[in-house]
Amino acid sequence: MDQPDPAALADLAASLPDGVVVTDPDLTQKYRLDRSQDDAAGTPAVVVRAEDAAQVQAAVRWAARHAVPVVPRGAGSGLSGGSSAVDGGLVLSLERMRAIEIDTESQVAVVEAGAFNAEVKQAAAEHGLWYPPDPSSYEICSIGGNIATNAGGLCCVKYGVTTDYVLGLDVVLADGTLVTLGGKRIKDVAGLPLLKLFVGSEGTLGIVTRAVLRLVPAQAPRATMVATFPNVDAAARAVVAVRRTLRPSMLELMDRASINAVEDYRPMGLDRTAGALLLAQSDAPGVSCGAEVELMRAACEAAGATELFVTDDPDEGEMFVEARRIAIPAIETTGALMLEDVGAPVPLLPDLLAAIEEVAAAYDVRIPVIAHAGDGNTHPIVVYDAGDADSEKRAREAFREVMQRAIDLGGTITGEHGVGRTKKELLPTQLGPDVMALSRRVKDALDPQGILNPGAVL
Amino acid sequence: MDQPDPAALADLAASLPDGVVVTDPDLTQKYRLDRSQDDAAGTPAVVVRAEDAAQVQAAVRWAARHAVPVVPRGAGSGLSGGSSAVDGGLVLSLERMRAIEIDTESQVAVVEAGAFNAEVKQAAAEHGLWYPPDPSSYEICSIGGNIATNAGGLCCVKYGVTTDYVLGLDVVLADGTLVTLGGKRIKDVAGLPLLKLFVGSEGTLGIVTRAVLRLVPAQAPRATMVATFPNVDAAARAVVAVRRTLRPSMLELMDRASINAVEDYRPMGLDRTAGALLLAQSDAPGVSCGAEVELMRAACEAAGATELFVTDDPDEGEMFVEARRIAIPAIETTGALMLEDVGAPVPLLPDLLAAIEEVAAAYDVRIPVIAHAGDGNTHPIVVYDAGDADSEKRAREAFREVMQRAIDLGGTITGEHGVGRTKKELLPTQLGPDVMALSRRVKDALDPQGILNPGAVL
C-alpha cells in the first residue's frame, strides 16, 4: 500500500483539532496490533483519535478523497486481527468517545463507541438496570468492538448476544455520511433492517460512533454449581443433557490444561486432577439453589460427575466465574497463543471437543480448551513457542485444522470473536461461493472504493 | 405493468408440475389481497404455488428472465399490503410448503416458510419446547410472513421479536440462487450478518423458503393481572411505571371502544364502563401470583386503577388474553378498517395515545386502540364506512396523520406489521433521505432488476 501524500496528511491534521491527528511513528506504532498480535499487521501512516462523530466523518471523507484505507479501532482487545493496522492506512480510534447516558424511563443506554463494556454495565447498575452481554474481556473491551463482532460472553446462553441489545446506531458510512438507524423504540420495523446489518460487520460496512442499547432489570441472585468430570467428553455430554430441558444463565467448561493454567497463575482452589470442570449458574428468580440447579446437578451426576459443589453465596460464585474469566491471561503466561473460537450445534459439542484433542495430538501442540459450552462455542487455545519456527508452523496448521474440523461438523469458525484477518482464509470454505458473492455485493454497495477495513472478513 | 407473454407463461407452466402454476383468473383473483384489503392491489397474471425451494428457484429464474415482478405470499394475513398483488405479476405462494421438523437435541425447529406460527408452537410444545413470537394472528399467519415483517406479538415485551429467534434461513435471491445463511449454531459470527438483513425485508431482497428457529424450554405458568382505569392516560402512565423496574411477560392495553367492541362481538365479562384496561402476565418461575404481579398491582394502584383482579388460574388468564386477541376481528364487524401499528419509546406512550385521541377528534373518525403497551407499540384502528367516500377520505387522512404524529414523537410508523404498500408514503419522513438512499443501495445490490416485491417498502 502506498503512503498518503504528505500534503494530504498535513491537510488532515490542519482540519482537525490539535492532538486528534497523530503521525509520530512512536505513537502510531501502538495502533498496529490488536490482542491477536497478528504479525501480518501493517504500519499505519496516521491515527485519528476522534472526539466526536463529526471528526469521524471528516477523517472518513478525507480517506475517501485520497483512497486511504481506514481501520476502525475501539479498545484494541480484538482476538481475530479485525483492527490490525494496514500499511499506509488510517487507524480511526474511537478511544476518546466514551460518553454514557442512561435513560431509565426508556430502559436504554446511549453510548459512544469507545466506552468500555464494564463502564456501561456499571452505569446501568447505578440505576438498578443491567446490560447483559459479557465477553470475558468486559473490563477492557469497547462497546464499538462488541458491536463490530456481535460479541457474546458468558451469560448469552440465556440472555443472547450483542445484536439482541442494539436498538439504535449512529454509523459513519464510507463516504462520510452519518446515518442514524433505529433509536429508543423497542419495536420498529420501518424500512429494511439495516441496523442489524452493521452489528457484526467488523467495520467493513461503516463505523459505529454511537449506540442505543437495551437494558433490562437487574439480574436476580444466582446460584452456582461447579461439577468436575473424569474427562472432557463426560462434561460435554452433561452440557447436552442440561441444554435439552434447561436454560441456565451460565454454562462454561474448562479442560484440565486450562484448570491447571489458572491454578498456576492464581490459585483459586480448582481441582487440578479433574479432566474437565463445568461451571453453571441459575438466576431463575426466587429459587436460589432450587429447582434449576438441582436438575443440573442430576444431569451432571448421570453424566458421570465426580464432584459436585453448589452455592448460593454470590461471592463464592463470582470467585469461580473469575477463575473462568482469567483463563486466557493465565494460558498467555505459558506461551504465545492463537485463539480459536469455533462452534457447533450443541449436540455436537462432544464431537467438536474430541476433534480438537485429535488435532492437538496430530500436530503435537498444546490446545487447552475453555468453552461457552451451553452455546456450543469453544475457545481452543493453540499454545506455541514464539521463538521456534517449527512450533509456530505446527500451531498455525493446527489452528487451521481446528477450523476445518468445525466446518466439517456443520459448525462455525467463529462464534463471537469475528473473522478479522486471522480467520479469513477459511471463511469461503464455511460459507461457500454463493454466500461469499452475496457478501461481496453488499460490501461493494456500501463501500464501493473498498476503503473500510480492507483485508478484514472478505 | 405489461402482461407476460403468453408463450412465456406456457413455458413456466410446462416447466413445473401440474397444479403448481395457476393462471385461471377465478383462482388468481384469490391472491390479489392480503388482510389489509388494499384497494390499490393489482391483478396477478400468474400464481405459482411452490411445493419446494427448487420450484421457487425455477419461478424466480423465469421471472428474472422475463422481467416479471414477483410478490411472495405466505398465508395472506399481512396488515400493510406487503403481499398485495401487482398487475401482470407473479404471486409466489408458499402456502404448500408447510413441513416442520423439531430437533430436540439442538432445541430448534426447521420450518418451511408456509407453516403457520401456531403449527410451529404446537410441534414444539409436543417436545416440551416453546417458540415464543406470538402475533395475535398466530393461528392464521405463516412463519415466512412473520420473518418477512419481523413480527412481534404479545409476549415479545419479555421474549423479543421474530429476528431474535431466527438462527438460519434458506433464501432464494433475485437471480434464483438459493443461499443458506446460519444454521443450527446458537452463536455464529462468520462473515457479514446477512441473515438478519432478510428478517424484516418484506420479500424485497429475497424469498425465504425455510428457517431454523430457536426454541426455548416451555414457558413457566403465568399469573395474570387485569386492571381497569378511568382513562387511557392513567393506564399508559401505569405502563411506564411498570416498565421502569419490571419485565412482565405480557403488558397489553385496550381502550373503552375496543373493550366494548369485544363485548359486543363475544361477551367476555370485561368492564364496559372502564376508560382503559391493562392486561399483564408474569411468568417469573415459582412465584405464581407473587412478587412481580404484586409490584405491578402496586404500580397500577398508584396510577389510579379503579379495579384490580389477579389470578394464577391458567384458563382464567387465557380467557382475558383471548379477549385481547379477538379485538381486531371484533372491531372489523363495526366497519371497514385501516390498521395502524405506530410506536414510540415507552415513556412517550401517554403522549402517543393522547395524539391518537386528538387525531380521531380532528378528523371525526372512530379510532379504537389496542396496544402492546409494554413495548410502546400501539394499534389504533381507524374505522370507516366503506360505502361513504367522505368517511373513507377522513379515515385516510387520519391514518396518515397518526403516522405523522408518531414520527413527531420520535416514534415509528410500524412496530411489527411492516411498511408494505399502505405505509410506504411516510417512510421517507421517518427515515430521512440518507437512510432511504442507503436502503436503495442495498436493494439495488440484491435485486438489480427490481423484480422482488416492487412497490413494497421502498
Interface residues (C-beta under 8 A of the other chain):
Chain A: T104 E105 S106 Q107 G128 T149 N150 G152 C156 V157 G160 V161 T163 D164 L173 T177 L178 V179 T180 L181 G183 K184 R185 I186 K187 D188 V189 A190 G191 L192 P193 L194 K196 L197 F198 V199 G200 S201 T204 L205 V216 P217 V240 R243 R244 T245 L246 R247 A284 P285 G286 V287 G290 A291 G343 A344 P345 V346 P347 H372 D375 G376 N377 G410 G411 T412 I413 T414 G415 E416 H417 G418 V419 K423 L427 Q430 L431 G432 D434 V435 M436 L438 S439 R441 V442 K443 D444 A445 L446 V457 L458
Chain B: T104 E105 S106 Q107 G128 T149 N150 G152 C156 V157 G160 V161 T163 D164 L173 T177 L178 V179 T180 L181 G183 K184 R185 I186 K187 D188 V189 A190 G191 L192 P193 L194 K196 L197 F198 V199 G200 S201 T204 L205 V216 P217 V240 R243 R244 T245 L246 R247 A284 P285 G286 V287 G290 A291 G343 A344 P345 V346 P347 H372 D375 G376 N377 G410 G411 T412 I413 T414 G415 E416 H417 G418 V419 K423 L427 Q430 L431 G432 D434 V435 M436 L438 S439 R441 V442 K443 D444 A445 L446 V457 L458
